[in-house]
Amino acid sequence: MSIAVVKLGSSIVADERGEVRTDVLAQVCDQAAELYRAGNSIVLVTSGAIARGMRLMELPVRPSAMSDLQAASAVGQGKLYRAYDELLHARGVPSAQVLLTFFDMSARSHYLNARQTLRTLLDWRVVPVINENDTTTTDEISFGDNDFLAAQVAILIDADLLVLLTDIDGLHTADPRHDTAAEPVPEVTDFGELDELEIGVSTSPLGSGGMRSKVVAAQMATAAGIPAMIVNGTRPGTVSRALAGEAEGTRFHPQAQRVSSFKLWLKYAKPSHGRIVVDRGAESALRERGTSLLPVGVVEVHGDFQAGDAVHVAAAGGDGSAIGKGIVNYSADELRQIKGMKTADARRVLPRASEEAVHRDYFVLD
């Protein structure tokens, strides 16, 4: 049996006026119930709380102020979950509301606790209905309409498939609603092949995501060995066909080089608090040999971070783009004192100095 994470975007959950698309939700819940009865575990990740709150408060356009977005979510979230709960209950499927924040994904202890909670719910044969806790977080609004969250959840529980529901038939060479020459992309094995495509950022006045955020979510999942699909959630049976392995929308195949869940968490979920600039020798060692970063290779330190924070690592003299991201063993002030020093010299300045500024096990290339 399979574990599938199914993400419903705002365009699936609500119409242009912010009314719940009960017919679409009902057919998605029909499929979830069918798959559930067949022994599969289903996790639903939903957007739409802000859209629902906008409708209930009669807001004509999506607010731009964070406080307004959070208030709209507070109004809409409970009503949105009630729609799922009633539809699933009517089909004999128990559900649970789970609200996560960016902090739950970025703090390792919270991340592991969220994993255990979700696994317990699945063991109890309960369908989690997950949304970002927009009311208290300030980060979700930029996550891409919960696509990022869905990918993180899939990685968190080691899902067998991530299904991203949208209102068009998968990825195209351009937006098919504006370009009649756009052609469907049935499968992706190399994300580099997508660089030339016109992949949009926004699809709905009620949502914050778009096709690009779905592609990034698929890239995150496939890097962990989890296949992903972008399918049209308004068409009946798409989720069932996706899980059955049938041709539907766009399928993203697992990437050949797997990345550990820890490094995916570090790369995509843990926020960076600064930047370390390294010399060419250190850059080469990090990129080509996968070694740790030593203080001797550090030439500049930017930001105000503490030991245990994540920082971006960039090459001196380059365009400023990051080589990668790692968890640093020093505070910014400490690293400024010992940058460029060999280990023995660094220990004379900081007697308990670690040999590595960033250990290779806690570093991931961009």
C-alpha distance (Angstrom), angle and dihedral (degrees) to the residues before:
residue distance angle dihedral
M1 . . .
S2 3.80 . .
I3 3.77 138.0 .
A4 3.80 110.6 -139.5
V5 3.80 128.5 -174.9
V6 3.80 110.3 -154.9
K7 3.78 118.0 -168.0
L8 3.80 121.7 -160.4
G9 3.79 116.4 -161.8
S10 3.78 127.2 -150.2
S11 3.81 91.5 -96.5
I12 3.81 89.0 58.7
V13 3.79 97.0 42.6
A14 3.81 100.0 43.1
D15 3.78 137.3 24.8
E16 3.79 124.3 -128.0
R17 3.82 90.7 -81.0
G18 3.82 93.0 52.1
E19 3.80 94.7 -106.9
V20 3.81 114.9 142.9
R21 3.80 110.3 -102.5
T22 3.78 92.6 -130.7
D23 3.80 93.7 175.9
V24 3.81 92.1 55.0
L25 3.81 93.6 43.4
A26 3.80 89.7 47.9
Q27 3.80 93.7 55.0
V28 3.83 91.3 45.7
C29 3.81 89.1 50.6
D30 3.84 88.9 47.1
Q31 3.80 88.7 57.9
A32 3.81 93.0 42.8
A33 3.82 89.6 52.7
E34 3.80 92.5 47.5
L35 3.80 91.7 49.9
Y36 3.81 90.6 43.9
R37 3.81 92.0 53.8
A38 3.80 88.9 50.2
G39 3.81 88.2 60.5
N40 3.79 100.4 -99.0
S41 3.80 123.5 134.5
I42 3.80 114.4 -126.3
V43 3.79 127.8 -164.7
L44 3.80 118.8 -172.1
V45 3.80 119.6 -155.0
T46 3.77 110.4 -169.0
S47 3.75 138.4 -169.0
G48 3.77 123.2 -171.3
A49 3.81 105.5 87.9
I50 3.80 91.7 112.7
A51 3.80 92.0 44.4
R52 3.80 90.5 50.4
G53 3.81 92.0 47.8
M54 3.79 90.6 49.3
R55 3.79 90.4 56.0
L56 3.79 94.4 46.0
M57 3.81 91.1 49.5
E58 3.83 91.3 42.0
L59 3.81 94.0 -123.6
P60 3.83 108.9 169.4
V61 3.82 97.1 -150.9
R62 3.79 136.8 20.1
P63 3.83 107.6 -84.8
S64 3.77 120.6 -118.1
A65 3.81 98.7 -158.0
M66 3.81 113.1 92.1
S67 3.81 92.9 -136.0
D68 3.81 90.5 54.2
L69 3.80 92.2 49.0
Q70 3.78 91.1 49.5
A71 3.80 92.6 47.6
A72 3.81 91.6 48.9
S73 3.80 89.1 51.4
A74 3.80 91.3 50.1
V75 3.81 89.8 54.2
G76 3.80 94.6 45.7
Q77 3.80 105.6 36.7
G78 3.81 99.9 76.8
K79 3.79 93.3 44.3
L80 3.79 90.8 48.7
Y81 3.80 94.3 52.0
R82 3.81 90.6 46.0
A83 3.82 88.7 59.7
Y84 3.81 90.7 54.3
D85 3.79 93.7 43.1
E86 3.80 93.6 51.3
L87 3.79 93.8 46.1
L88 3.82 93.8 47.7
H89 3.82 93.5 42.5
A90 3.80 90.2 53.1
R91 3.80 87.1 56.9
G92 3.79 94.3 49.3
V93 3.80 95.5 -103.9
P94 3.82 120.9 129.9
S95 3.79 115.8 -141.3
A96 3.80 138.8 -169.8
Q97 3.78 130.1 -155.7
V98 3.82 112.9 -128.0
L99 3.80 120.3 -175.1
L100 3.79 116.3 -167.8
T101 3.78 131.5 -175.5
F102 3.77 132.7 -154.1
F103 3.79 87.2 -105.7
D104 3.81 89.3 60.3
M105 3.79 87.8 58.6
S106 3.81 97.5 39.7
A107 3.82 100.9 45.4
R108 3.79 107.5 72.4
S109 3.82 96.1 -146.2
H110 3.82 91.2 50.5
Y111 3.80 89.8 45.7
L112 3.79 91.9 55.5
N113 3.80 91.6 44.4
A114 3.81 90.8 52.3
R115 3.81 88.7 50.6
Q116 3.80 92.0 53.4
T117 3.80 92.9 47.2
L118 3.80 92.7 50.9
R119 3.79 92.7 45.7
T120 3.80 90.1 51.2
L121 3.80 91.4 51.5
L122 3.80 90.0 50.9
D123 3.81 90.6 48.2
W124 3.81 87.5 53.1
R125 3.82 89.0 51.9
V126 3.80 92.7 -115.5
V127 3.81 122.1 143.7
P128 3.83 110.1 -131.0
V129 3.80 114.9 -142.7
I130 3.80 103.9 -157.6
N131 3.77 130.6 -165.9
E132 3.77 134.3 161.9
N133 3.78 112.6 -98.9
D134 3.80 93.0 -117.5
T135 3.79 92.2 172.2
T136 3.80 94.2 72.0
T137 3.79 105.9 19.7
T138 3.79 126.3 83.0
D139 3.80 95.7 -166.5
E140 3.81 107.0 58.9
I141 3.77 95.1 74.5
S142 3.84 88.5 70.2
F143 3.81 95.6 42.6
G144 3.79 93.7 94.5
D145 3.78 104.4 -100.9
N146 3.82 91.9 -51.6
D147 3.81 95.0 -57.1
F148 3.80 88.4 120.6
L149 3.79 90.4 49.0
A150 3.82 92.4 50.0
A151 3.80 91.4 52.3
Q152 3.80 90.9 48.3
V153 3.80 90.9 50.2
A154 3.82 90.9 49.7
I155 3.80 90.2 52.1
L156 3.80 91.5 42.4
I157 3.82 94.4 58.2
D158 3.83 96.7 30.5
A159 3.81 92.6 -117.3
D160 3.79 122.8 -164.3
L161 3.79 94.1 -137.0
L162 3.80 140.4 12.7
V163 3.81 114.2 -151.7
L164 3.81 117.5 -168.3
L165 3.80 112.6 -163.9
T166 3.79 119.3 -152.6
D167 3.80 135.1 157.3
I168 3.82 97.8 -102.5
D169 3.80 131.3 63.8
G170 3.79 98.5 -93.4
L171 3.79 131.4 -78.9
H172 3.81 119.0 -16.0
T173 3.80 133.9 -173.4
A174 3.83 86.0 -106.4
D175 3.79 136.4 -4.7
P176 3.83 103.3 -62.6
R177 3.80 91.2 -154.7
H178 3.80 90.6 64.0
D179 3.81 103.4 25.0
T180 3.79 117.7 52.1
A181 3.81 89.9 -167.7
A182 3.82 92.2 60.9
E183 3.79 112.2 123.8
P184 3.80 127.2 -154.6
V185 3.80 120.1 -107.2
P186 3.82 104.4 -142.8
E187 3.81 97.5 -173.0
V188 3.78 141.9 5.7
T189 3.79 125.4 -153.9
D190 3.81 98.8 157.7
F191 3.79 118.7 42.0
G192 3.79 89.9 -161.2
E193 3.80 87.4 71.3
L194 3.81 89.0 66.5
D195 3.80 96.1 61.6
E196 3.80 93.0 94.5
L197 3.80 96.0 47.9
E198 3.79 122.8 103.0
I199 3.79 96.8 -121.6
G200 3.77 110.7 178.8
V201 3.77 127.6 -132.5
S202 3.80 101.4 -153.4
T203 3.78 131.2 36.1
S204 3.78 107.1 166.0
P205 3.82 139.8 36.5
L206 3.81 87.4 -137.1
G207 3.80 98.4 48.1
S208 3.78 136.0 58.0
G209 3.78 101.1 -146.7
G210 3.77 135.2 73.8
M211 3.78 141.5 176.3
R212 3.79 93.4 -65.6
S213 3.80 92.9 59.7
K214 3.82 89.0 49.7
V215 3.80 91.0 52.9
V216 3.82 90.2 50.0
A217 3.81 89.7 49.1
A218 3.81 89.6 50.8
Q219 3.80 89.9 49.8
M220 3.80 90.9 52.4
A221 3.79 92.9 49.7
T222 3.80 96.2 45.1
A223 3.81 90.9 49.8
A224 3.81 85.2 62.9
G225 3.79 91.2 49.5
I226 3.82 94.5 -101.0
P227 3.81 116.1 131.1
A228 3.79 115.2 -134.1
M229 3.79 135.1 -159.8
I230 3.79 134.7 -163.4
V231 3.80 109.0 -154.4
N232 3.78 140.2 163.4
G233 3.78 105.7 -93.9
T234 3.78 93.5 -168.7
R235 3.81 90.9 68.4
P236 3.82 115.3 84.5
G237 3.79 116.3 -112.9
T238 3.79 99.0 16.4
V239 3.81 94.9 124.1
S240 3.79 92.9 48.0
R241 3.79 91.9 48.1
A242 3.82 90.7 47.7
L243 3.80 91.7 54.4
A244 3.80 90.5 45.7
G245 3.81 89.3 57.7
E246 3.78 94.1 -115.5
A247 3.80 123.0 149.6
E248 3.78 106.1 -86.5
G249 3.79 131.3 146.4
T250 3.80 112.8 -41.3
R251 3.79 122.8 -25.7
F252 3.82 119.6 -156.6
H253 3.78 112.6 -156.8
P254 3.82 122.7 -141.7
Q255 3.78 111.9 -91.0
A256 3.80 117.7 -108.8
Q257 3.79 94.1 -127.2
R258 3.78 108.3 59.6
V259 3.79 123.1 -150.5
S260 3.79 122.0 -151.1
S261 3.79 118.2 -109.1
F262 3.81 88.4 -117.9
K263 3.80 92.6 56.8
L264 3.79 91.9 44.8
W265 3.79 88.6 52.2
L266 3.80 89.5 49.1
K267 3.80 93.6 47.3
Y268 3.77 99.5 44.4
A269 3.79 109.2 19.0
K270 3.80 112.1 31.5
P271 3.82 110.1 80.1
S272 3.79 120.1 -127.9
H273 3.81 118.8 -121.4
G274 3.78 100.6 -172.4
R275 3.77 149.3 -13.4
I276 3.79 132.8 -102.8
V277 3.81 119.2 -159.9
V278 3.81 115.6 -152.2
D279 3.80 135.4 -167.8
R280 3.80 124.4 -106.5
G281 3.78 93.7 -96.8
A282 3.78 92.2 55.2
E283 3.81 90.7 44.9
S284 3.79 90.9 54.3
A285 3.80 92.1 46.6
L286 3.79 91.8 51.5
R287 3.79 96.3 44.4
E288 3.78 102.3 37.7
R289 3.80 107.7 24.4
G290 3.79 102.5 29.0
T291 3.79 93.4 -131.1
S292 3.80 129.0 153.6
L293 3.79 122.0 -91.6
L294 3.82 111.9 -109.5
P295 3.82 125.0 -159.7
V296 3.81 89.9 -113.1
G297 3.81 89.9 68.2
V298 3.80 95.2 52.9
V299 3.83 116.4 99.9
E300 3.83 103.3 165.7
V301 3.82 136.7 22.2
H302 3.81 121.8 -159.6
G303 3.78 128.7 -176.0
D304 3.79 136.7 21.1
F305 3.80 107.9 -83.0
Q306 3.78 136.5 151.5
A307 3.79 131.8 -136.4
G308 3.80 107.2 -78.0
D309 3.80 94.7 32.7
A310 3.78 122.1 119.2
V311 3.79 118.6 -111.8
H312 3.77 135.1 -178.3
V313 3.80 117.1 -117.9
A314 3.82 118.3 -146.6
A315 3.81 134.7 178.1
A316 3.79 122.4 -109.1
G317 3.78 114.3 -110.2
G318 3.77 93.8 15.7
D319 3.77 131.5 114.6
G320 3.79 91.8 -83.9
S321 3.80 95.1 -102.7
A322 3.77 115.4 139.4
I323 3.78 124.8 -102.8
G324 3.76 88.7 -156.9
K325 3.76 146.0 -56.6
G326 3.78 131.4 -92.3
I327 3.76 146.5 167.1
V328 3.79 109.2 -101.4
N329 3.81 124.6 -138.2
Y330 3.81 94.6 -151.5
S331 3.76 138.4 53.2
A332 3.80 116.6 -112.3
D333 3.81 91.2 -105.8
E334 3.81 92.5 50.6
L335 3.79 93.2 47.5
R336 3.80 91.2 50.4
Q337 3.81 88.3 56.9
I338 3.80 95.2 53.1
K339 3.81 104.9 28.5
G340 3.79 111.7 132.9
M341 3.81 92.5 18.0
K342 3.78 127.9 123.1
T343 3.79 115.4 -120.6
A344 3.81 95.4 -100.1
D345 3.81 91.9 51.6
A346 3.80 92.0 44.8
R347 3.80 90.3 54.4
R348 3.78 90.9 54.8
V349 3.81 87.9 58.5
L350 3.81 95.6 37.7
P351 3.83 107.8 21.9
R352 3.81 93.2 -162.1
A353 3.78 94.6 44.6
S354 3.78 117.7 149.3
E355 3.79 117.8 -123.4
E356 3.81 90.9 -126.2
A357 3.78 128.6 54.0
V358 3.82 86.8 -162.0
H359 3.80 120.6 8.8
R360 3.80 116.2 -134.8
D361 3.82 91.0 -123.7
Y362 3.82 88.7 60.9
F363 3.80 97.8 45.7
V364 3.80 130.1 86.2
L365 3.79 127.9 -172.4
D366 3.80 119.2 -124.5
